[in-house]
């Protein structure tokens, strides 16, 4: 859950999250699980392959070339829901190759939390993540074992499964498995705390702040509200603001998540690509 402090990476994440929300809209639980697995898998691949990681995050090459590389490698290996999310992430401009990897991992975690949210189990997942962080943090030897970056991921996951499999929500188990397999320099207790915070942020999202170049009709507002409710698994109140600066499309902010579907947002991305 590396924090994306650079503005370029935050914008890249916002664009990728928009694609992720589209990919999860209307998806069944098994489809979302598969999507998350594939995103985790690609993040793991890039984590291992430094040359590929740098090539896909190289802002000095044009976005279409990066997309073509990603499609050529992955189109036959990932599903129809995952591929557009990966392509969007690769086309975006990240501040570093490691931010691209961290972004893909965060997208995978978000997908799993969306699944828990739609099932009405997000509160349980958050509580379990918090309690596991406290338990593992208090067991020095266990934390050292699970956090060891040189440890065999399969062996660490087997230890974890013996401890919690069947005792926690499936989403909790998968989130913790992925964290233990690839701690990326974090102690597992720290990673669990960050995951609990990420879960808590999702629960706080109940108001969507909408900026639009033109007024939305009642039908458009109703359709947007239904779409956001499906995405976040709760009623969403729309706070509408007319802003000619977005030049068509919509700019949506729900909690700390920005979904930029505006013409201005796309033009800014294009200008950045041309300037590189």
N, C-alpha and C positions, 0 to 999 in steps of 0.2 A: 504494500500500500504506500509506496513512496509518494511523498507529497510533491506535486508538480508546482514548483515555485516560479519557473520561468514562464513568461507570458505566452510565448509561442507554444509551449507544451500544454498550457491550460486551454488555449484555443483549439489545439489539436484534439484534446480530450473532449471538449464540448462538441465538436463536429462528430467525433466517433460515437459519443453517447447518443446523439440524435439518431445515428444509423442503428445503434443497438436497440433503442426504443422501438424503432420501426421493425426490427427483426424479431423482437419479443411480442409485439402486438398481435394478439390472436393465437399465439403459440400455446401448445399443450405443455404440461410439466415436463414430459420426457423430451420434448423438442428443446426446451430451454436448458435442461441438463446437458443435452448433447451439444448445444451451442457453447455453453460454458466450458465443457470438456475440450472442445476444439480450440477455443481461444486460449485456454491454459496450455494446450499442447503446442500451439504456435509460439507462445511466449517462451516455453521451455526450449523449443528448437532454436529460437533466436538467442536465448541465453547461452546455448552451447556453441553456436556457430557465429563467431565474431565477424567473419568476413560478410556473411549474409546479413547480419544485424546492421553492420555499418552501411551496406549497400541499400538496404530498404529504408534507412533513416537519413540518407545522404541528401541534405537540402540543396547541394550544388547540382544535383541531377533533376530533371523535370519530373513532375508528379506522374505523368503518363508512363514514363520509363520504369518508375518504381512500381506502379500498378501492374505493368506487363510482367515484370519479374515475379511479383507475388502471384499473379494468376498462373503463370507458367509452372511455378513450383507447387501451388496449393489447390488449383481448381479441381483436380481429380481426387483430392485427399480430404477436403472438408465439405460440409453440407451447404445447401443453398441459403441457410440463414446466417451461417458464420462468414461465408466468403465476402459479402458486401461490407460487413463490419471490419474485417481485416483489410480489405481494399481501401476503405475510408481512412483507417488508421495509417496505412502506408502512404497514402496520398497526402496526408497532413504533414505539416512542418513541425517536427519535434526539436527541442533544443539539444538533445543528445540521443544516441542509440539506446542508452539504458532507459531513457524516458519512454521510448516506444515500447520496450519490453514491459516496463512497469505499467504503462497505459493499457496494454493488452490484458495483463493480469487483473487490473482494476475493472476493466470491462467484464471479464469473466466473473469476478466476484459480484458485480452489480447484477448480472444476469441471474445468479443464484439467489440473491436477495429479492429480486423481482418475483422469482418463483415462490419464495417463502411468503412474501407479502400477499400475493394473490391467493395463497392457500390459507391466509389468516394466521400464519405461524411466525411472523417476523418478531413479535415480542418474545416468543420462546427462544428463537435463535439468538437474539441479542442477549438474553439472560444466560443462556448456555455458554456463549462465547466469553462473556464477562467472568462467569464462575470458573471456567476452564483456565482462563488467564491467571486467576488468583491461585488456583490449585497447582498448576504447573510452575508458576513463579515461586511457590513455596517449597518445591521439591528440587533442590539444587542439582542432584545427579540426573533426574529425569529431564530437566530443562537443558542441561548440558548435552545430553544424548540427542534430544530432539532438535536442538538448535545447531548441532555440529554441521558446518557446511561441507565437510569432507565425508560425512557419514553416508552410507548407502540409502537412497531414498526409499527403496522397497522395504528395507529392514526397519527404518524409522516408522514408516507407515504401518507395518505389521505390529510394532509395539503400541502405536496409537490405537489401532483397531482393537487390540486386546483390552485396552483400557476403557474405551467409550463406545465401540460399535454396539448398536442396539439400545443404547442408553440416552442418545441425543437425537435431535431432528436430523433427517438425511442431509439437509442443506448444511447444518452445522458440521456434520462429519466430513462432507466434501470440502468445505472451506478450510477446515483444520488439516485435512490430509494434504491439500495443495500447499498450505503454509509450511508444514513440516517437510514436505518434499523439496521445497525451494524457499528457504528462509531469507535468502538474499541479504545476509549480513545482520539480520535482526535476531534478537532472542525471541523464541516462540511466544513467551508471555507478552512481549511488546506487540508482536503481530496480532495476537488475539485481542488485545486492548484496542488496537486500531480497527480491527474488524467489528468489534462491538460498537465503536463510535460510528463507523460507517452504517451499521444497522440502525442506530439511533437517529441518524440524520434522515434516513428514509422515512421513519415514523413521523417526523416533524413536517413532512411535506403535505400540505393540505390546501395551499393557495398557489395558484398559478398567476404570475404577473405577465400579462400579454401586451406587447407593443406591436402595433399594426399600422401600416401606412394609411389604411382606410378603415372605416367602421365595419365591424362584422355584423352580418344579419343575424337575426334570432336563430335561424336554422344553422348557420355556420357556428355560432356560439354553442349551440346544443351538440353539434357533431364533435366539436373540439373538446367539450366537456366530457362526452362519452368516451372519446379516445383516451384522454388523460386518465379518466377513471379506470379504464381497462389496464393502462400501463402501471398505475400506482396502486390499484386495488383498493381505492377509497374515493369517496366523493371529493371532487376538486372544485373549489370556488374560483371563478375567473375574475381577475382584476384587470380591466381593459384600459389601455392608454393609446391614444392616436399619436403617432410619431412619424411624420413624413420622411424622416431620416432613414428609416429602414427600407424605403424604396420598394415596397412590395414584399409579399411573404409575411412571416411572423418571427418575432423574437420572444421566446417563452422562457421564463425563469421560474423554476419550482424548487424552493429551498435554495441550495447553493449550486444547483445544476442549471446550466444555461443551454437551451436548445435554439441554435441560430439557424433558422430557415429563411432568413431575409436575403434579398438581392444584395444589399450592402455587405452582409457577411460573406457571401460568395465572391463578390467583387474584391473585397479586401484579401481573401485567400488567393485569388487569381493574381492580384498585384504583387503579393509576396512571392508567388512562384515565378513571376516574370522578372522580379528584381534579383532573384538568386543567380 
